[in-house]
Amino acid sequence: MKKIKILAVFIIFINEIQAQISNYNHYPSLKPFHILDDKLTDISFAFSMRVLESDYNGPLIRLRRSSDNAEEDFSWSDTDIVDINAINTWRNGSNVFVRTWYDQSGQGRNATQTDINSQPEFFPEILTPHFQGDGVDDFLIIETPNGVQDVTNSGNQGTVITVLRATIKNQHSFGVLNNNNRWSTHVNWGDSRLYFDPGICCNATRSFNNSSNNNAWMLYTFIKTDTNVLARSDGVQRFNGSHTTGRCTRTDNFTIGWANGNQTNNRSTTAFLEFIMYRNDIIPTIYEEIENNGIAFWNL
């Protein structure tokens, strides 16, 4: 009888010790790692349908429900991707549109659209939640005091790393553009070529044939250095050549889904999943790490 009591007391003691051990944080300095945790130097903004930075604790996106124009913020689920189940419950079959794509960089430069007629539609797909403009009047805008001059190095250097789905249309996918004075892209133009113009158009090096990637999700990197213009897709260099035509001098606010400026008929049907921008040409070890992470995460 005594042996049974002693055994019972011993079991209770061991269970208490195990509970205390399981509740104790052995590594209090450790936290989850996300791709931008150590890559915020010179960042202009960072938008995604996933969490990019471990200290960021805000929502990823604000949506408007078409049935009653109600708006709601949405964060991420345990997959690190925006909470699609919560979105589907809230929208209850209604179409939803992007009011705000929240900046995770710490700069507070959210991409917004207050005009309900110009809000791109959000598509709550489980693996690739994204938004896409109608090609007529949809775009998001990042407001800063000096526009594109703030998010690039005075209209010259800059880096964009984005996950998007190219379409064929005479369209301006992002940036600013007023005739030849521009910092912008066409992804893709009507000839199925991708164009990158980070300065006065048109530079000799500016495009590549992207017809094989129409309607496919890809990670694209666009870089303007002090001397060169580069474009990459899924970690492969597509062009790299001298840029000789001069910097962009516009002060229009940077936009996504259009290149803000004077050509309103060229708004895009490009679909967006992620968009990270730096105000300088970041070094290869950094942009390649971001590329590899995005390609792996989104299974591109």
Secondary structure in CASP SS format (residue, H / E / C, confidence):
PFRMAT SS
TARGET T0000
AUTHOR 0000-0000-0000
METHOD secondary structure of the structure
MODEL  1
M C 1.00
K H 1.00
K H 1.00
I H 1.00
K H 1.00
I H 1.00
L H 1.00
A H 1.00
V H 1.00
F H 1.00
I H 1.00
I H 1.00
F H 1.00
I H 1.00
N H 1.00
E H 1.00
I H 1.00
Q H 1.00
A H 1.00
Q H 1.00
I H 1.00
S H 1.00
N C 1.00
Y C 1.00
N C 1.00
H C 1.00
Y C 1.00
P C 1.00
S C 1.00
L C 1.00
K C 1.00
P C 1.00
F C 1.00
H C 1.00
I C 1.00
L C 1.00
D C 1.00
D C 1.00
K C 1.00
L C 1.00
T C 1.00
D C 1.00
I E 1.00
S E 1.00
F E 1.00
A E 1.00
F E 1.00
S E 1.00
M C 1.00
R E 1.00
V C 1.00
L C 1.00
E C 1.00
S C 1.00
D C 1.00
Y C 1.00
N C 1.00
G C 1.00
P C 1.00
L C 1.00
I E 1.00
R E 1.00
L E 1.00
R E 1.00
R E 1.00
S C 1.00
S C 1.00
D C 1.00
N C 1.00
A C 1.00
E E 1.00
E E 1.00
D E 1.00
F E 1.00
S C 1.00
W E 1.00
S C 1.00
D C 1.00
T C 1.00
D C 1.00
I E 1.00
V E 1.00
D C 1.00
I H 1.00
N H 1.00
A H 1.00
I H 1.00
N H 1.00
T H 1.00
W H 1.00
R H 1.00
N C 1.00
G C 1.00
S C 1.00
N C 1.00
V E 1.00
F E 1.00
V E 1.00
R E 1.00
T E 1.00
W E 1.00
Y C 1.00
D C 1.00
Q C 1.00
S C 1.00
G C 1.00
Q C 1.00
G C 1.00
R C 1.00
N C 1.00
A E 1.00
T E 1.00
Q C 1.00
T C 1.00
D C 1.00
I H 1.00
N H 1.00
S H 1.00
Q C 1.00
P C 1.00
E E 1.00
F E 1.00
F E 1.00
P C 1.00
E C 1.00
I C 1.00
L C 1.00
T C 1.00
P C 1.00
H E 1.00
F E 1.00
Q E 1.00
G C 1.00
D C 1.00
G C 1.00
V C 1.00
D C 1.00
D C 1.00
F C 1.00
L E 1.00
I E 1.00
I E 1.00
E C 1.00
T C 1.00
P C 1.00
N C 1.00
G C 1.00
V H 1.00
Q H 1.00
D H 1.00
V H 1.00
T C 1.00
N E 1.00
S C 1.00
G C 1.00
N C 1.00
Q E 1.00
G E 1.00
T E 1.00
V E 1.00
I E 1.00
T E 1.00
V E 1.00
L E 1.00
R E 1.00
A C 1.00
T C 1.00
I C 1.00
K C 1.00
N C 1.00
Q C 1.00
H C 1.00
S C 1.00
F E 1.00
G E 1.00
V E 1.00
L E 1.00
N E 1.00
N C 1.00
N C 1.00
N E 1.00
R E 1.00
W E 1.00
S E 1.00
T E 1.00
H E 1.00
V C 1.00
N C 1.00
W C 1.00
G C 1.00
D C 1.00
S C 1.00
R E 1.00
L E 1.00
Y E 1.00
F E 1.00
D E 1.00
P E 1.00
G C 1.00
I C 1.00
C C 1.00
C C 1.00
N C 1.00
A C 1.00
T C 1.00
R C 1.00
S E 1.00
F E 1.00
N E 1.00
N C 1.00
S H 1.00
S H 1.00
N H 1.00
N C 1.00
N C 1.00
A C 1.00
W E 1.00
M E 1.00
L E 1.00
Y E 1.00
T E 1.00
F E 1.00
I E 1.00
K E 1.00
T C 1.00
D C 1.00
T C 1.00
N E 1.00
V E 1.00
L E 1.00
A E 1.00
R E 1.00
S E 1.00
D C 1.00
G C 1.00
V E 1.00
Q E 1.00
R E 1.00
F E 1.00
N E 1.00
G E 1.00
S E 1.00
H C 1.00
T C 1.00
T C 1.00
G C 1.00
R C 1.00
C C 1.00
T C 1.00
R C 1.00
T C 1.00
D C 1.00
N C 1.00
F E 1.00
T E 1.00
I E 1.00
G C 1.00
W C 1.00
A C 1.00
N E 1.00
G E 1.00
N C 1.00
Q C 1.00
T H 1.00
N H 1.00
N H 1.00
R C 1.00
S C 1.00
T C 1.00
T C 1.00
A E 1.00
F E 1.00
L E 1.00
E E 1.00
F E 1.00
I E 1.00
M E 1.00
Y E 1.00
R C 1.00
N C 1.00
D C 1.00
I C 1.00
I C 1.00
P H 1.00
T H 1.00
I H 1.00
Y H 1.00
E H 1.00
E H 1.00
I H 1.00
E H 1.00
N H 1.00
N H 1.00
G H 1.00
I H 1.00
A H 1.00
F H 1.00
W C 1.00
N C 1.00
L C 1.00
END
